[in-house]
């Protein structure tokens, strides 16, 4: 189950980067037998996708999030509104709930 969550999360990360014009690759850099944390995402800035391409990518992101019950992905908050720092408040609230 943990492995599936990691793959879903990395897929959403790559799609978010694609939406903002990055060409991404996800690959295994260490054999799974050695560590379960063995995927790496590489991203290279390319041409900005058209609005139609962005809409298609966003639909893929939304479909994945809806299917797996994900409200938002942390990277979305950082990329879509870098000026808005309200995610820091939410992060602090979460840390206070779980770290005592």
Protein Blocks (a to p, Z undefined) as FASTA:
>chain_A
ZZmmmmmmmmmmmmmmmmnopacddddfbdfklomblcccdddddddddfklmmmmmmmm
mmmmmmnopabdfklmmmmmmmlmklmmmmmmmmmmmmZZ
